Amino acid sequence: MKKNISILALSLILLALACNRKEAEEELTIDNPELALSIPEGFPALNEAFYKNKPTKYGVELGEKLFHEKRLSGNNTISCGSCHQQSKAFSDSEAQAIGIYGRVGLRNTPPIQNLAFIKHYNWDGNKRQLEKQPLVPIITHEEMASSIVQVMGKLQSDQAYQTLFRQAFGDSQITPERIYSSIAQYEYSLISANSKYDKVRRQEGVHFSAIEARGHQLFQAKCASCHSGELFTDQSFRNIGFPLNPSSEEAGRARVTGIREDYMRFRVPSLRNIAYTAPYGSFGQFKTLEEVLDYFDKGVLHADNLDPILQQAGNRIPMSTSEKEAIVSFLHTLSDEAFIGRP
């Protein structure tokens, strides 16, 4: 009898070892290929961090799931996707971001597009690697008001996440770095370059209307000094004399550098999909594109560090009513309907 029990015990041990070995072999043979991203012609160089965290099939799948995961917030009500909505080019319609318990953030929610080509992230450029960005909203009081430890605790018992982490990273361990990396991979994959403007540039049989063509010419003359290149931003930081945020916490780029000259300088935003991302400005100062152009026309706030282009032009960019209409018409050609999910 004892001999039979010993044989049974030995058999169970061998079976367990075989199962563990099989599971290990499955983990080692997981196929998680890099995604073949289509890099648009004329776009700037990729962010250096991209090459250390190239998007993969399961990395992006995991990142997208985490991006829409409300358990990242303290009370399980807010996800990244709550503020970054695809139908609005991954922005929202709020002047300032609305987070957990209806708390109002300091700034307007920036759209998420073409981040693989951006050198600095956020309005003040306080992050240079996209992988270091996801923790910011998770721990910010006005956004998710949580902690990465709480987030991991919520996800560890979820079998679907265990499977995705194993597929993306080789085992099911959930770590902060893996959470950040996968969200970044998903965001790297969000490339927008199929607007009417792009189709005209690629000579795909699409043409600007007369007013759009005129708007393009006026844009080159009046706007392209800052909104240059295929991203329609030179990625610089400038004070362009917009109305000041009344919050004492705001200082623009100076919050990062501590340099007085950077006070109220903000990163020049990309204008791609601009028609979907109202209101405009670092804290949503303007409801429409027409309001933005009217403000430039009438004259901006003076400051010692006001951008030299505006100072040299008398603190304004003069435009007639018809010129503004034409520029707005051109800006609408930067809308990428496929990117925002419209058929």
KOLVEX-25867 format. One record per residue (C-alpha): x, y, z; residue in three letters; residue number from 1. Coordinates in pm, whole numbers. Each point is the difference from the previous one (the first is absolute). Last residue first. Layout:
N
+--------+--------+--------+------+-----+
:   east :  north :     up : rest :  nr :
+--------+--------+--------+------+-----+
:      X :      Y :      Z :  ALA : NUM :
...
+--------+--------+--------+------+-----+
! end
This chain:
343
+--------+--------+--------+------+-----+
:   east :  north :     up : rest :  nr :
+--------+--------+--------+------+-----+
:  -1601 :   5567 :  -4179 :  PRO : 343 :
:     62 :    233 :    299 :  ARG : 342 :
:    237 :   -134 :    260 :  GLY : 341 :
:    197 :    310 :     94 :  ILE : 340 :
:    295 :   -112 :   -209 :  PHE : 339 :
:   -217 :    -89 :   -301 :  ALA : 338 :
:   -141 :    353 :     -2 :  GLU : 337 :
:    341 :    169 :    -17 :  ASP : 336 :
:    -67 :    373 :     22 :  SER : 335 :
:    286 :    218 :   -130 :  LEU : 334 :
:   -227 :    129 :   -280 :  THR : 333 :
:   -196 :    183 :    272 :  HIS : 332 :
:    302 :    225 :     55 :  LEU : 331 :
:    -29 :    113 :   -362 :  PHE : 330 :
:   -358 :    117 :     48 :  SER : 329 :
:    104 :    180 :    320 :  VAL : 328 :
:    273 :    181 :   -194 :  ILE : 327 :
:   -249 :    104 :   -271 :  ALA : 326 :
:   -253 :    134 :    248 :  GLU : 325 :
:    274 :    194 :    180 :  LYS : 324 :
:    114 :    153 :   -328 :  GLU : 323 :
:   -358 :    102 :    -84 :  SER : 322 :
:    -36 :    178 :    334 :  THR : 321 :
:    330 :    183 :    -48 :  SER : 320 :
:    311 :   -104 :    187 :  MET : 319 :
:    265 :    189 :    198 :  PRO : 318 :
:    229 :   -215 :    216 :  ILE : 317 :
:     52 :    194 :    319 :  ARG : 316 :
:    252 :    120 :    258 :  ASN : 315 :
:    133 :    280 :   -224 :  GLY : 314 :
:    132 :   -232 :   -270 :  ALA : 313 :
:    357 :     -8 :    136 :  GLN : 312 :
:   -134 :    -87 :    342 :  GLN : 311 :
:   -206 :   -282 :   -147 :  LEU : 310 :
:    294 :   -167 :   -174 :  ILE : 309 :
:    219 :     70 :    304 :  PRO : 308 :
:   -219 :   -222 :    222 :  ASP : 307 :
:   -107 :    188 :    311 :  LEU : 306 :
:    278 :    -23 :    259 :  ASN : 305 :
:    -50 :    349 :    140 :  ASP : 304 :
:   -374 :    -52 :    -21 :  ALA : 303 :
:   -278 :    167 :   -197 :  HIS : 302 :
:   -340 :   -162 :    -21 :  LEU : 301 :
:   -115 :    -70 :   -355 :  VAL : 300 :
:   -145 :    233 :   -262 :  GLY : 299 :
:   -326 :     33 :   -190 :  LYS : 298 :
:    105 :   -235 :   -281 :  ASP : 297 :
:    149 :   -264 :    228 :  PHE : 296 :
:   -318 :     -1 :    206 :  TYR : 295 :
:   -222 :    -20 :   -307 :  ASP : 294 :
:    203 :   -299 :   -120 :  LEU : 293 :
:    -56 :   -188 :    326 :  VAL : 292 :
:   -368 :     92 :     12 :  GLU : 291 :
:    -47 :   -133 :   -355 :  GLU : 290 :
:    161 :   -327 :    104 :  LEU : 289 :
:   -276 :    -39 :    258 :  THR : 288 :
:    -55 :    -12 :    376 :  LYS : 287 :
:    312 :    190 :    100 :  PHE : 286 :
:    168 :      9 :    343 :  GLN : 285 :
:      4 :   -378 :     36 :  GLY : 284 :
:    263 :    -20 :    270 :  PHE : 283 :
:    315 :    -29 :   -212 :  SER : 282 :
:   -183 :    136 :   -303 :  GLY : 281 :
:   -288 :   -132 :   -210 :  TYR : 280 :
:   -347 :   -137 :     66 :  PRO : 279 :
:    -25 :   -190 :   -228 :  ALA : 278 :
:    183 :   -316 :   -112 :  THR : 277 :
:   -189 :   -134 :   -303 :  TYR : 276 :
:     76 :    278 :   -252 :  ALA : 275 :
:    367 :    -12 :    103 :  ILE : 274 :
:     40 :   -346 :   -148 :  ASN : 273 :
:    364 :     86 :    -73 :  ARG : 272 :
:     85 :    340 :    143 :  LEU : 271 :
:    291 :   -122 :    212 :  SER : 270 :
:     42 :    202 :    316 :  PRO : 269 :
:    287 :    249 :     56 :  VAL : 268 :
:    135 :    -96 :    342 :  ARG : 267 :
:    -78 :    267 :    256 :  PHE : 266 :
:    182 :    310 :    122 :  ARG : 265 :
:   -177 :    162 :    289 :  MET : 264 :
:    324 :     77 :    186 :  TYR : 263 :
:    294 :   -149 :   -192 :  ASP : 262 :
:    216 :    313 :     42 :  GLU : 261 :
:    -27 :    -42 :    376 :  ARG : 260 :
:    182 :   -332 :    -13 :  ILE : 259 :
:   -116 :   -261 :    250 :  GLY : 258 :
:     26 :   -255 :   -281 :  THR : 257 :
:   -313 :   -207 :     55 :  VAL : 256 :
:   -248 :    246 :    150 :  ARG : 255 :
:    163 :    262 :   -224 :  ALA : 254 :
:   -151 :   -178 :   -301 :  ARG : 253 :
:   -340 :    140 :     93 :  GLY : 252 :
:    -22 :    183 :    331 :  ALA : 251 :
:   -332 :   -124 :    133 :  GLU : 250 :
:    -43 :    -89 :    367 :  GLU : 249 :
:   -131 :    349 :     86 :  SER : 248 :
:   -310 :    -84 :   -201 :  SER : 247 :
:   -141 :    293 :   -197 :  PRO : 246 :
:    114 :   -152 :   -332 :  ASN : 245 :
:    116 :    293 :   -209 :  LEU : 244 :
:   -167 :    112 :   -324 :  PRO : 243 :
:    223 :    -91 :   -299 :  PHE : 242 :
:    312 :    208 :    -60 :  GLY : 241 :
:    189 :   -233 :   -230 :  ILE : 240 :
:    256 :   -121 :    254 :  ASN : 239 :
:    191 :   -270 :   -181 :  ARG : 238 :
:    139 :   -349 :     46 :  PHE : 237 :
:    118 :   -179 :   -316 :  SER : 236 :
:   -145 :   -314 :   -152 :  GLN : 235 :
:     20 :    145 :   -353 :  ASP : 234 :
:   -368 :    -82 :    -31 :  THR : 233 :
:   -215 :    -84 :   -300 :  PHE : 232 :
:     92 :   -369 :     28 :  LEU : 231 :
:    101 :      1 :   -366 :  GLU : 230 :
:    230 :    296 :     47 :  GLY : 229 :
:    -76 :    342 :    147 :  SER : 228 :
:   -251 :    135 :    247 :  HIS : 227 :
:    231 :    265 :    149 :  CYS : 226 :
:    114 :    196 :   -306 :  SER : 225 :
:   -283 :   -171 :   -190 :  ALA : 224 :
:   -274 :    231 :    127 :  CYS : 223 :
:    -17 :    324 :   -200 :  LYS : 222 :
:    157 :    -59 :   -343 :  ALA : 221 :
:    -34 :   -377 :    -25 :  GLN : 220 :
:   -352 :     22 :    142 :  PHE : 219 :
:    -91 :    264 :   -256 :  LEU : 218 :
:    106 :   -230 :   -284 :  GLN : 217 :
:   -189 :   -294 :    150 :  HIS : 216 :
:   -307 :    216 :     54 :  GLY : 215 :
:      4 :    100 :   -367 :  ARG : 214 :
:     11 :   -367 :    -96 :  ALA : 213 :
:   -282 :    -75 :    243 :  GLU : 212 :
:   -211 :    285 :   -144 :  ILE : 211 :
:     49 :   -123 :   -356 :  ALA : 210 :
:    -72 :   -361 :     92 :  SER : 209 :
:    302 :   -218 :     65 :  PHE : 208 :
:     52 :   -299 :   -226 :  HIS : 207 :
:    -19 :   -378 :     31 :  VAL : 206 :
:    133 :   -226 :   -277 :  GLY : 205 :
:    243 :   -174 :    231 :  GLU : 204 :
:    273 :    258 :    -45 :  GLN : 203 :
:    177 :    -90 :    328 :  ARG : 202 :
:    -26 :    361 :    114 :  ARG : 201 :
:   -369 :     10 :    -91 :  VAL : 200 :
:    -60 :   -324 :    189 :  LYS : 199 :
:    190 :    131 :    300 :  ASP : 198 :
:   -202 :    323 :      8 :  TYR : 197 :
:   -321 :   -200 :    -29 :  LYS : 196 :
:    107 :   -184 :    313 :  SER : 195 :
:    179 :   -335 :     12 :  ASN : 194 :
:    300 :     61 :    222 :  ALA : 193 :
:   -100 :    -83 :    358 :  SER : 192 :
:    219 :   -247 :    187 :  ILE : 191 :
:   -126 :   -157 :    322 :  LEU : 190 :
:    245 :   -294 :     24 :  SER : 189 :
:    230 :    186 :    239 :  TYR : 188 :
:   -297 :     35 :    236 :  GLU : 187 :
:    -44 :   -376 :     17 :  TYR : 186 :
:    371 :    -52 :     62 :  GLN : 185 :
:     -8 :    268 :    271 :  ALA : 184 :
:   -282 :   -183 :    179 :  ILE : 183 :
:    206 :   -320 :    -25 :  SER : 182 :
:    314 :    160 :    138 :  SER : 181 :
:   -172 :    167 :    295 :  TYR : 180 :
:   -174 :   -319 :    114 :  ILE : 179 :
:    316 :   -205 :    -55 :  ARG : 178 :
:    207 :    247 :    203 :  GLU : 177 :
:   -249 :     -5 :    287 :  PRO : 176 :
:     12 :   -381 :     22 :  THR : 175 :
:   -253 :   -276 :    -67 :  ILE : 174 :
:    161 :   -345 :    -23 :  GLN : 173 :
:   -181 :   -226 :   -248 :  SER : 172 :
:    305 :   -120 :   -190 :  ASP : 171 :
:    151 :     52 :   -346 :  GLY : 170 :
:    -52 :    376 :    -28 :  PHE : 169 :
:   -296 :     61 :   -233 :  ALA : 168 :
:   -163 :   -343 :      1 :  GLN : 167 :
:     63 :    -45 :    373 :  ARG : 166 :
:   -132 :    349 :     74 :  PHE : 165 :
:   -306 :    -76 :   -213 :  LEU : 164 :
:    -75 :   -328 :    178 :  THR : 163 :
:     38 :    148 :    347 :  GLN : 162 :
:   -218 :    291 :   -109 :  TYR : 161 :
:   -283 :   -231 :   -107 :  ALA : 160 :
:     36 :   -198 :    322 :  GLN : 159 :
:    -67 :    306 :    217 :  ASP : 158 :
:    133 :    -63 :    353 :  SER : 157 :
:    311 :    213 :    -56 :  GLN : 156 :
:   -190 :    296 :   -146 :  LEU : 155 :
:   -138 :    159 :    315 :  LYS : 154 :
:    323 :    -40 :    197 :  GLY : 153 :
:    201 :    142 :   -287 :  MET : 152 :
:   -214 :    314 :     -3 :  VAL : 151 :
:     26 :     46 :    376 :  GLN : 150 :
:    380 :    -22 :    -18 :  VAL : 149 :
:      2 :    244 :   -294 :  ILE : 148 :
:   -177 :    254 :    215 :  SER : 147 :
:   -340 :    169 :    -26 :  SER : 146 :
:   -138 :    350 :    -34 :  ALA : 145 :
:   -112 :    -49 :   -361 :  MET : 144 :
:      3 :    361 :   -128 :  GLU : 143 :
:    -24 :    291 :    243 :  GLU : 142 :
:    213 :   -167 :    269 :  HIS : 141 :
:    270 :   -111 :   -247 :  THR : 140 :
:    128 :   -353 :     70 :  ILE : 139 :
:   -140 :   -185 :   -302 :  ILE : 138 :
:     14 :    308 :   -223 :  PRO : 137 :
:    380 :     25 :     38 :  VAL : 136 :
:     76 :   -374 :      1 :  LEU : 135 :
:    -90 :    -26 :   -370 :  PRO : 134 :
:    267 :    255 :   -113 :  GLN : 133 :
:    333 :   -169 :     71 :  LYS : 132 :
:    -34 :   -245 :   -292 :  GLU : 131 :
:    -59 :    294 :   -234 :  LEU : 130 :
:    356 :    114 :     56 :  GLN : 129 :
:     80 :    373 :     -7 :  ARG : 128 :
:   -235 :    102 :    280 :  LYS : 127 :
:    -39 :    351 :    144 :  ASN : 126 :
:    -72 :    149 :   -342 :  GLY : 125 :
:   -210 :    286 :    142 :  ASP : 124 :
:   -320 :    -84 :   -187 :  TRP : 123 :
:     61 :   -371 :     36 :  ASN : 122 :
:    262 :   -210 :   -180 :  TYR : 121 :
:    337 :     94 :   -151 :  HIS : 120 :
:    175 :   -131 :   -312 :  LYS : 119 :
:   -311 :   -109 :   -193 :  ILE : 118 :
:     30 :   -244 :   -292 :  PHE : 117 :
:   -138 :   -312 :    171 :  ALA : 116 :
:   -276 :    219 :    138 :  LEU : 115 :
:   -166 :     20 :   -341 :  ASN : 114 :
:   -338 :     52 :    164 :  GLN : 113 :
:   -129 :     45 :    354 :  ILE : 112 :
:   -194 :    325 :     35 :  PRO : 111 :
:     86 :    233 :    289 :  PRO : 110 :
:   -247 :     25 :    293 :  THR : 109 :
:    -26 :    367 :    101 :  ASN : 108 :
:    186 :     99 :    312 :  ARG : 107 :
:     -5 :     30 :    379 :  LEU : 106 :
:   -241 :   -283 :     67 :  GLY : 105 :
:   -358 :     18 :    124 :  VAL : 104 :
:   -119 :   -262 :    250 :  ARG : 103 :
:   -326 :   -167 :   -100 :  GLY : 102 :
:     39 :   -277 :    260 :  TYR : 101 :
:    298 :   -135 :   -203 :  ILE : 100 :
:    110 :    211 :   -295 :  GLY :  99 :
:   -124 :    281 :   -220 :  ILE :  98 :
:    262 :    150 :   -230 :  ALA :  97 :
:    -25 :    373 :    -63 :  GLN :  96 :
:   -199 :    174 :   -274 :  ALA :  95 :
:   -186 :   -326 :    -52 :  GLU :  94 :
:    -90 :   -152 :   -335 :  SER :  93 :
:    235 :   -296 :     23 :  ASP :  92 :
:    328 :   -104 :   -165 :  SER :  91 :
:     82 :   -329 :   -173 :  PHE :  90 :
:    -60 :    138 :   -350 :  ALA :  89 :
:   -351 :     95 :    116 :  LYS :  88 :
:   -166 :   -327 :   -106 :  SER :  87 :
:    295 :   -184 :    158 :  GLN :  86 :
:    -67 :    135 :    348 :  GLN :  85 :
:    298 :     93 :    217 :  HIS :  84 :
:   -174 :    120 :    317 :  CYS :  83 :
:   -184 :   -319 :     90 :  SER :  82 :
:    248 :   -198 :   -211 :  GLY :  81 :
:    270 :     35 :    264 :  CYS :  80 :
:   -247 :   -164 :    237 :  SER :  79 :
:   -226 :    147 :    269 :  ILE :  78 :
:   -269 :   -165 :    214 :  THR :  77 :
:    181 :   -272 :    198 :  ASN :  76 :
:      5 :    201 :    327 :  ASN :  75 :
:    377 :     57 :     20 :  GLY :  74 :
:     55 :     -4 :   -373 :  SER :  73 :
:    190 :   -265 :   -198 :  LEU :  72 :
:   -305 :   -221 :     53 :  ARG :  71 :
:   -165 :    196 :   -280 :  LYS :  70 :
:    194 :   -197 :   -265 :  GLU :  69 :
:    -31 :    161 :   -344 :  HIS :  68 :
:    375 :     63 :    -44 :  PHE :  67 :
:     67 :   -333 :    173 :  LEU :  66 :
:   -187 :   -185 :   -274 :  LYS :  65 :
:    179 :    201 :   -269 :  GLU :  64 :
:    337 :    -71 :    162 :  GLY :  63 :
:    -68 :   -374 :     15 :  LEU :  62 :
:    -86 :    -10 :   -370 :  GLU :  61 :
:    299 :    221 :    -79 :  VAL :  60 :
:    239 :   -228 :    188 :  GLY :  59 :
:   -173 :   -302 :   -151 :  TYR :  58 :
:     81 :     86 :   -361 :  LYS :  57 :
:    321 :    191 :     74 :  THR :  56 :
:     75 :    371 :     10 :  PRO :  55 :
:    369 :     88 :     26 :  LYS :  54 :
:    119 :     75 :    351 :  ASN :  53 :
:    373 :     79 :    -15 :  LYS :  52 :
:    -27 :    148 :   -350 :  TYR :  51 :
:   -290 :    222 :    107 :  PHE :  50 :
:    212 :    163 :    272 :  ALA :  49 :
:    196 :    185 :   -270 :  GLU :  48 :
:   -314 :    181 :   -120 :  ASN :  47 :
:    -48 :    -72 :   -368 :  LEU :  46 :
:    146 :    242 :   -252 :  ALA :  45 :
:   -231 :    258 :   -155 :  PRO :  44 :
:   -278 :    -88 :   -245 :  PHE :  43 :
:     73 :     60 :   -369 :  GLY :  42 :
:   -131 :   -333 :   -122 :  GLU :  41 :
:   -234 :   -167 :    246 :  PRO :  40 :
:    141 :   -287 :    206 :  ILE :  39 :
:   -223 :   -305 :    -50 :  SER :  38 :
:     37 :   -208 :    312 :  LEU :  37 :
:     92 :   -366 :    -44 :  ALA :  36 :
:    -93 :   -131 :    341 :  LEU :  35 :
:    273 :   -197 :    173 :  GLU :  34 :
:    -78 :   -368 :     36 :  PRO :  33 :
:   -122 :   -169 :    318 :  ASN :  32 :
:     18 :   -373 :    -66 :  ASP :  31 :
:      9 :   -183 :    330 :  ILE :  30 :
:    257 :   -283 :     -9 :  THR :  29 :
:    161 :     65 :    337 :  LEU :  28 :
:   -335 :     23 :    178 :  GLU :  27 :
:   -118 :   -325 :   -156 :  GLU :  26 :
:    325 :   -170 :    107 :  GLU :  25 :
:    -51 :    121 :    355 :  ALA :  24 :
:   -357 :   -133 :      1 :  GLU :  23 :
:    120 :   -338 :   -132 :  LYS :  22 :
:    273 :    -13 :    264 :  ARG :  21 :
:   -250 :     83 :    275 :  ASN :  20 :
:   -235 :   -269 :   -131 :  CYS :  19 :
:    281 :   -255 :    -15 :  ALA :  18 :
:    111 :     87 :    353 :  LEU :  17 :
:   -355 :    -42 :    126 :  ALA :  16 :
:    -31 :   -336 :   -175 :  LEU :  15 :
:    331 :   -116 :    146 :  LEU :  14 :
:   -115 :     99 :    349 :  ILE :  13 :
:   -336 :   -174 :    -47 :  LEU :  12 :
:    172 :   -318 :   -120 :  SER :  11 :
:    235 :      4 :    300 :  LEU :  10 :
:   -295 :     30 :    235 :  ALA :   9 :
:   -180 :   -289 :   -173 :  LEU :   8 :
:    316 :   -218 :     16 :  ILE :   7 :
:     41 :     79 :    368 :  SER :   6 :
:   -366 :    -81 :     68 :  ILE :   5 :
:     36 :   -333 :   -183 :  ASN :   4 :
:    310 :    -87 :    203 :  LYS :   3 :
:   -179 :     86 :    322 :  LYS :   2 :
:   -278 :   -241 :    -97 :  MET :   1 :
+--------+--------+--------+------+-----+
! end
